């Protein structure tokens, strides 16, 4: 199984693309596609036909996935950092390479 450096609930900043500079919290991560959905970023609109659940139909707005290479983890003081792994007490732990704090 592939291990990613970001997880659900992490605060990230978009470092490339149309939404560069935006920040948000990760809602979900798709490991197989290397993509993540960030809260409030990369909003797209989708037209829906009327159905029994939604009799009027209409336009629905939701977050679209962003590739993980375009995301950078934020430290507690709001700066971007790279993520490293180290073993402590036989557990694999993520840490910030900039501040050396455990994430």
Rosetta blueprint (number, residue, H / E / L):
1 X L
2 X L
3 X L
4 X L
5 X L
6 X L
7 X L
8 X L
9 X L
10 X L
11 X E
12 X E
13 X E
14 X E
15 X L
16 X L
17 X L
18 X L
19 X L
20 X L
21 X L
22 X L
23 X E
24 X E
25 X E
26 X E
27 X E
28 X E
29 X E
30 X E
31 X L
32 X L
33 X L
34 X L
35 X E
36 X E
37 X E
38 X E
39 X L
40 X L
41 X L
42 X L
43 X E
44 X E
45 X E
46 X E
47 X E
48 X E
49 X L
50 X L
51 X L
52 X L
53 X L
54 X L
55 X L
56 X L
57 X L
58 X E
59 X E
60 X E
61 X E
62 X E
63 X E
64 X L
65 X L
66 X E
67 X E
68 X H
69 X H
70 X H
71 X E
72 X E
73 X E
74 X E
75 X L
76 X L
77 X L
78 X L
79 X L
80 X E
81 X E
82 X L
83 X E
84 X E
85 X E
86 X E
87 X E
88 X E
89 X L
90 X L
91 X E
92 X E
93 X E
94 X E
95 X E
96 X E
97 X L
98 X L
99 X L
100 X L
101 X L
102 X E
103 X L
